[in-house]
Amino acid sequence: MHSKLNVEILGFHREWDAQLEKLQFSKFLYRDSVRTYNYYALDVFYPKDIYPEEVLEHHQRIFRNAVYEFRDGNEQVSTEFSRILTNLMKEHKLIPSTQKAALCIIPAHNARETKSRFENFAKLTSTELNIENGFYYIRNSRDPKDISNTDNNTSDILNYLEFSEDNIKGKDIILFDDTIATGATFFKVANKLTSLGATSVTGIFLGKLYSIQNISLGPITDELNKTQPEMFYDAAAYIPKSIFDMGLSNLLEIDRCLKFSLKKVYTKQYIDQNSKIVLLAKVFNNILMRGTPTYPSLYLEEKILKCGSFQYSEIKDIETGYRISNGKEKERELTRLFSEIKNKNVSSNNYIAIGILSAWLQRAIVSAIVDGILPEQANQQNTWKIAVIERDAKFSDYALTDMYRYLVELSKLIECIAPKVDLTVFRKVTKQQEFVQDGLSIRYKNWNDYQEYRTMYDLTVDIGFRQPTDELPKIGENTPIIVVTAIDFSDYSDTAKKFYTFAPYKYFNLNSKPQKEKDDALKFLLQNVFRKVEFRDGQLKIIRRILSLNSVIGLLPTGSGKSLCYQLSGLLEPGTVVIIDPIKSLMVDQVENLLNMKIDSCTYINSDVLGKERKERLKKIVNYELKYVFISPERLQIKGFRRELTAVANETPIPFVVIDEAHCVSEWGHDFRPAYLNIARNIKAITKKDKYIPPLVALTGTASYSVLSDVQHELEINSESAKIYPKSFDREELNFFIFRTTRKRKEEIKQDKEKILTKILCEELPQKLNRQDVESMVSDTQLSGIIFTSKVSSDTGIDGISEFLDKANIFHEVYSGKKPSLDKLKNISYSKYKLDVQLKFKKNKVHLLVATKAFGMGIDKPNIRYTIHYAIPSSLEAFYQEAGRAGRDKKKAYCYLIFSESRPDYTNKLLDTDRSSTEMHREYSKLEKVRDDVFTQLFFHLDSFIGEEEETELVFDFFTKIYPNIEELDKNGCGYIVVSSKDNEESSDSEEGDKTFDKILHRLTILGIVEDYTIEYEKNGQDEESFTRKYEIKVKKLSPSEVKNNLIYYFERYKSQDEVDNYLTDLEDLSKSKGGLDEYKEYISQLIEFIYSEIEKQRRRALATMIEVARKAQNNHEIKEYILNYFEESTFTKDLMKLQKELNIERINEIAGKIEAEKNIDRLKNLYGNIQRFLESAPDNPAFYLLSTLDRVKIKVEMNKKMGMFSDSEEKMLSENGYIIRDWKNFITKINKHRYKDFIFSMLNKISKMLENQDNSLKMQLEKITKKSLKIVD
């Protein structure tokens, strides 16, 4: 089924490689200047304390290692750098006259380091260039640590240097240092040399420190700047949502009218940037600048509507806000007001300008707080005195009231007291007025009175669309002033940072009880920023956990607002939130949802974003313009992106990382997306800043206990308190229906499915949705639907369904990862087509979509009224997840499943977890002519789990290829192996990698042989879906005993200590009998065997559970009951968790006694669903099979007592003897029969007692199985 591994080893090098001869320096990579001083640098330098080895290219590592060797005084490296630099300096003619040129050094921190590092280099280089050796012209005068604290600036390099003026005067100085960062040190030393009479100064450096931004040197470049106003260009605005909802064409051009200049006529004052007042301002700025334009608060929106004399009503359903009723008659007036704004000739009653100017004013005040102009304690009353000069529209009282309301609520979260605000508004007024309310006082004065009062204020803001008429005062003459003025859209680029940096803030303590005041503040943000009335069940708990800076696993039913948890939390923290999404359609949808909320500080980066556009998006990340960035897990394996993310994290912390649809970590990570299994390790390596490692926020709508347990293991979120569950997984609005076909031939199955689909689309749904026919249904903009299928190119896949719908004249579009072979898609870019289809579906321009799971998760479209699963998915989780796309507006929706199963006997054999994967492969080959749903799902399953023997051979084959390279390393030494892999497999995303090879690397990562790997993608010709992948793999030389210890550690994550002890016995025997490559192979074999016994069998159990529901459940009640019993906890859940770790007979007896005494059938069914979840996690656990047997027997007994109260299907589904016998057989097979013989018979007696005289045949069969099994042991 699988060919031999198609990889080629391209190269190998050790981790610590500083051989400069491997690099080619034909020119200086950098040529730049700091004011009048030019400087040159060979290459980029990445400091070790920021950039781990794994984010650098090979040549970058060599260069960095060489620089560090140079710093350590390595004469060989120093000589080589001297040779390289002298050649380049001669080539670039950087020495104007050797008669008066000298090479000087910027000394290190002490004389010893300076001599060790530079003396040899200076001697060699000056000799070769035939210029003076000025090594001693600049000397260390004292160690920086010896400088007295009374010195003006202890960090100033000039405080610990001495200059030889006589030698410097009249010389052209070549000033050398190993690296240059901002240029501040170079500038100060060069300035000093010039002041001592140097004719010119040119900088020569080995490396330019990598920086994600062009850092302004600020005052160090020109002391005169301190007397000049600082000028920034920015954009901000509030536009009421209710006015946006009118859909006016004028709003399309409003973005061109939102830019303003901000002149600061003051000298910045020192203020602790970690103080709570500054934090308050920076967090508010996150809210203000989340979008340009964005929606105002409810308070400000209502004020704008009142000023415009709108007729409006308040919305308070799920969402909150306002609805305008007289919008049509206001359109002409709005056109005039927009025209005023565009022409910068705004009248005093322009209510649209209120929102724009309010945002500008708030931005100016935030800037003043951060600059220390409005300090933490303004005066004894802690009151800020602010004056606002309104040049046109009347607005500032509303703007300050709005900002003050936010600051008060945020201060509850930050636990500080918001300063009172004393606002004086200077506008054209006929009489002076004053209002005082809750810490905010507002008085109104006439324009002409400002000069009289100008010295009374902490800050004056002169603001308007029109240009100011008065000349600006000089700094220090009056009250600090900020002048805000509208500018043309195209004249200036923004220079102000959109968001400020600060340390991640811990708003909640895990050990403290919820505080109503803080919860109320969060609710204020929920209503004013996200326009939701109340938090849904579980949201507040997840947000509190995120804002405590702890990792969390949040389970909320589909449609319950998981995304809001990280969106709201992200606005309260610094930096960019990184969200890992499984599929491209979800990334697009999440960004589209944020944009619809007027939060434009977001983007996604995936393989569809190419060239210039990708660079622009990366630039926005590094320039602090984004709060949310969506990526795939595979992007964390791409070195270039790693490097950018590391740089961003170093500048401003990434507060937390979200894994959306976190069940994919388990369900997809082990199957075809191994990058999911590397997330925790990658995040720690790439995004760490100092000691801060971003917590992980794992969110999902559906996860069985087995999946949840695996997610915990793989993401290393070990605390049980990290898991947050909803009160219920029930989606009352969803109604389920199952149709079945048992036909055997491919054509018959196809015909049956098409007949059923026709019945659903043409009869059932139009009737339920109150539509005349299918044509009116699929053209109705008020509703939409999705048909899900597992395959693309087959009769029952995208191709077949689409062709069938075309013949029936039912309009639809398609969406899948791989391009379908439909005629209409030939000769077009499928990536562009998919994006277009998704946006049209979202905007109600396409109403029926045929899709694979590439469109199945997280898509938030409120009016999806129906889903149809054309075949069963791989698990009950996947079914509920995909069906959950419907009814997100909480209105009734309909979810159909069309299930085909031709050979139930074969299904039972294949999914029996007593059978090995090898036996399953053999049985599957007999199904070649069967094309039912089971066959399809098993095809995918076996493609992911190719068999223990074959996978072991593949892993060992690759290990054998790289073993000679590993042997070259020192003990515990690391090296890098470059490998090319040609992926011939179908892939739904070019970033998904070669799943087989990625799995091999992950297996070796578990063993510690592979420490890390990165991937680079290269297109194969014109084929947009074919890629060659180049891997750089970091390997480590470990002894067999170290590999064994890593294997044991992995076992301990999944198994009880008793089970681990059994594995240890086998491993000890291996280490005694084997050695060398054979011992490594055995450990690889043990690992693969373990993965198949745990993960592969979990997948089979999950599919078996889905099939059981599809076979047996007859109506909505039964389907829902099964789903909820499966997902929701029972009173036994904690006991079951303990049994997973330890086979405790006393605990089993206790649970068995409770089952025997239980008479409530609902509770028994709930327990049964829970046991099935645990069996997926531990398919070899005998206790769960025993409890499943007991529970089924008890359900059978209680149902027989209440005959007539339950449907035949419900009774058959849960009490069928075949299932009871199967579970009992599994129990007998998996338990130690010799050790627990008496216990087995005691359980058999309990079953007989429960059954009494109801089913003697069943009792006899169970007894026969037991005796036969125990006789074999005897």
JORALIN-V24407 format. One record per pair of residues at least 24 apart in sequence whose C-alpha atoms are under 6 Angstrom apart, sorted by sequence separation. I is the first residue (numbers start at 0). GAP is how many residues later the second one is. If there is no record, write none. Layout:
i | gap
I | GAP
I | GAP
//
This chain:
i | gap
137 | 24
234 | 24
454 | 24
601 | 24
1009 | 24
1010 | 24
137 | 25
233 | 25
234 | 25
600 | 25
601 | 25
603 | 25
1009 | 25
136 | 26
178 | 26
233 | 26
600 | 26
601 | 26
602 | 26
603 | 26
604 | 26
621 | 26
855 | 26
861 | 26
1008 | 26
136 | 27
169 | 27
170 | 27
171 | 27
174 | 27
175 | 27
177 | 27
178 | 27
232 | 27
601 | 27
603 | 27
861 | 27
865 | 27
867 | 27
868 | 27
870 | 27
1008 | 27
168 | 28
169 | 28
170 | 28
171 | 28
172 | 28
173 | 28
174 | 28
175 | 28
176 | 28
177 | 28
178 | 28
179 | 28
180 | 28
232 | 28
791 | 28
864 | 28
865 | 28
866 | 28
867 | 28
868 | 28
869 | 28
870 | 28
101 | 29
110 | 29
168 | 29
169 | 29
175 | 29
178 | 29
179 | 29
231 | 29
865 | 29
867 | 29
917 | 29
100 | 30
101 | 30
102 | 30
103 | 30
104 | 30
167 | 30
231 | 30
916 | 30
101 | 31
102 | 31
103 | 31
164 | 31
230 | 31
900 | 31
1188 | 31
101 | 32
230 | 32
899 | 32
97 | 33
109 | 33
229 | 33
899 | 33
229 | 34
1188 | 34
228 | 35
679 | 35
813 | 35
815 | 35
1188 | 35
228 | 36
382 | 36
386 | 36
661 | 36
811 | 36
812 | 36
813 | 36
814 | 36
815 | 36
1006 | 36
381 | 37
382 | 37
383 | 37
384 | 37
385 | 37
386 | 37
387 | 37
388 | 37
389 | 37
661 | 37
676 | 37
811 | 37
813 | 37
816 | 37
1129 | 37
382 | 38
383 | 38
386 | 38
648 | 38
655 | 38
657 | 38
660 | 38
661 | 38
815 | 38
1184 | 38
508 | 39
649 | 39
654 | 39
655 | 39
656 | 39
657 | 39
658 | 39
659 | 39
660 | 39
1006 | 39
506 | 40
507 | 40
645 | 40
655 | 40
657 | 40
662 | 40
1006 | 40
353 | 41
357 | 41
505 | 41
506 | 41
633 | 41
645 | 41
665 | 41
1124 | 41
1185 | 41
505 | 42
632 | 42
1184 | 42
72 | 43
77 | 43
81 | 43
307 | 43
349 | 43
505 | 43
586 | 43
632 | 43
1125 | 43
17 | 44
72 | 44
347 | 44
348 | 44
665 | 44
1124 | 44
1125 | 44
16 | 45
346 | 45
347 | 45
665 | 45
954 | 45
1181 | 45
70 | 46
345 | 46
346 | 46
347 | 46
664 | 46
981 | 46
17 | 47
303 | 47
17 | 48
980 | 48
1181 | 48
979 | 49
1181 | 49
576 | 50
579 | 50
581 | 50
979 | 50
575 | 51
576 | 51
577 | 51
578 | 51
579 | 51
580 | 51
978 | 51
575 | 52
579 | 52
978 | 52
579 | 53
977 | 53
240 | 54
977 | 54
236 | 55
237 | 55
239 | 55
976 | 55
235 | 56
236 | 56
237 | 56
238 | 56
976 | 56
237 | 57
975 | 57
237 | 58
975 | 58
974 | 59
974 | 60
239 | 61
973 | 61
785 | 62
789 | 62
870 | 62
973 | 62
780 | 63
783 | 63
784 | 63
785 | 63
786 | 63
787 | 63
788 | 63
972 | 63
783 | 64
785 | 64
787 | 64
971 | 64
972 | 64
971 | 65
970 | 66
971 | 66
503 | 69
777 | 69
100 | 70
102 | 70
104 | 70
99 | 71
100 | 71
101 | 71
102 | 71
103 | 71
104 | 71
105 | 71
385 | 71
965 | 71
100 | 72
384 | 72
385 | 72
387 | 72
391 | 72
501 | 72
384 | 73
385 | 73
386 | 73
387 | 73
388 | 73
389 | 73
390 | 73
500 | 73
385 | 74
387 | 74
1100 | 75
574 | 77
574 | 78
575 | 78
578 | 78
579 | 78
1097 | 78
574 | 79
576 | 79
577 | 79
578 | 79
579 | 79
580 | 79
784 | 79
1097 | 79
241 | 80
578 | 80
579 | 80
782 | 80
783 | 80
784 | 80
786 | 80
241 | 81
782 | 81
783 | 81
784 | 81
785 | 81
786 | 81
787 | 81
788 | 81
782 | 82
784 | 82
786 | 82
787 | 82
788 | 82
256 | 85
280 | 85
1055 | 85
1055 | 86
277 | 92
276 | 99
270 | 101
1111 | 101
269 | 102
267 | 103
268 | 103
412 | 105
411 | 106
408 | 112
238 | 116
237 | 117
237 | 118
236 | 119
343 | 121
236 | 122
343 | 122
235 | 123
498 | 125
497 | 127
951 | 133
557 | 143
550 | 144
556 | 144
549 | 145
550 | 145
551 | 145
552 | 145
553 | 145
554 | 145
555 | 145
550 | 146
552 | 146
554 | 146
500 | 151
503 | 151
732 | 157
732 | 158
737 | 158
739 | 158
741 | 158
743 | 158
732 | 159
733 | 159
734 | 159
735 | 159
736 | 159
737 | 159
738 | 159
739 | 159
740 | 159
741 | 159
742 | 159
732 | 160
733 | 160
734 | 160
735 | 160
739 | 160
741 | 160
44 | 162
38 | 163
43 | 163
44 | 163
37 | 164
38 | 164
39 | 164
40 | 164
41 | 164
42 | 164
43 | 164
44 | 164
45 | 164
38 | 165
40 | 165
41 | 165
43 | 165
44 | 165
40 | 166
43 | 166
40 | 167
552 | 169
553 | 169
551 | 170
552 | 170
553 | 170
554 | 170
555 | 170
817 | 170
816 | 171
556 | 172
701 | 175
912 | 184
745 | 185
537 | 188
536 | 189
910 | 189
265 | 209
264 | 210
319 | 211
318 | 212
319 | 212
318 | 213
319 | 213
265 | 214
318 | 214
264 | 215
317 | 215
264 | 216
264 | 217
263 | 218
262 | 219
262 | 220
261 | 221
261 | 222
260 | 223
260 | 224
259 | 225
259 | 226
259 | 227
874 | 227
258 | 228
874 | 228
873 | 229
297 | 230
875 | 230
296 | 231
874 | 231
255 | 233
233 | 260
232 | 261
232 | 262
233 | 262
231 | 263
231 | 264
584 | 270
585 | 272
585 | 273
670 | 273
285 | 285
282 | 289
293 | 304
290 | 307
290 | 308
289 | 309
290 | 309
290 | 310
289 | 311
671 | 323
673 | 325
557 | 326
558 | 329
633 | 357
638 | 375
637 | 376
636 | 377
637 | 377
636 | 378
735 | 380
734 | 381
211 | 410
704 | 468
703 | 469
704 | 469
705 | 470
705 | 471
54 | 584
54 | 587
54 | 588
14 | 959
14 | 960
13 | 961
12 | 962
12 | 963
11 | 964
11 | 965
10 | 966
10 | 967
9 | 968
8 | 969
9 | 969
8 | 970
7 | 971
7 | 972
6 | 973
6 | 974
//
